[in-house]
């Protein structure tokens, strides 16, 4: 069995426990937005010739594949 080492996991859990439920929810929203922004940035770098409309279409198509992969 291959166990991945996570040296900061304990610190991460302690930080989460110090947060209120509202703070944790806001952090989840922040991380979700960061993920979307990073994904879009990657698409723009990979496909620099696409228009913003085409990037958005590609983004939505790829998200759809992720959300529907169990069907």
Secondary structure, 3 states (H helix, E strand, C coil): CCCCCCCCHHHHHHHHHHCCHHHHHHHHHHHHHHHHHHHHHHHHHHCCCCCHHHHHHHHHHHHHHHHCCCC
